[in-house]
Amino acid sequence: MCFAPNLCDYRRSVAAETGVVMLIYLDQALKEIAAELAAQGRAFTRADLHEAIMLGAVERGRPKMMTVTAIIAGLLPILCSHGAGSEVMQRIAAPMIGGMASSTVLTLVVIPAIDALVKGFRLPRAGVTSNAGRAARGRPARN
């Protein structure tokens, strides 16, 4: 990751920054749960990953909803206005409201889901430790 965007020749946007903030919340929650599990001497499973992602997404939900509500509340009077220049302003406000709605769905639903898929791909399911553990419980080993 480059911390000097002008040197790396790419452009940042508000949507990209919002996604990065959500990933930071998710990563912090993951580290908290992993530290608790390490203190208990337990292995990290998909159930623990799900708990961490829910914790991180819930922590980010309130600030995101406050921001979206404030922006939409500011744009609604423009969208409902009648008068000189209102047609032009309405055409600007309508996509911004749609963008805020889609940004909310992306931040609170899609990014945590993709994060869960990526991080949970190699994690064992809750209660399943290994083939040796499966054999000890009388189940056949998976190949």
Secondary structure, DSSP 8 states (H G I E B T S, - for coil): --S-HHHHT----HHHHHHHHHHHHHHHHHHHHHHHHHHHT----HHHHHHHHHHHHHHHHHHHHHHHHHHHHHHHHHHT--STTHHHHHHHHHHHHHHHHHHHHIIIIIHHHHHHHHHHTTS--TT---HHHHHHTT-----
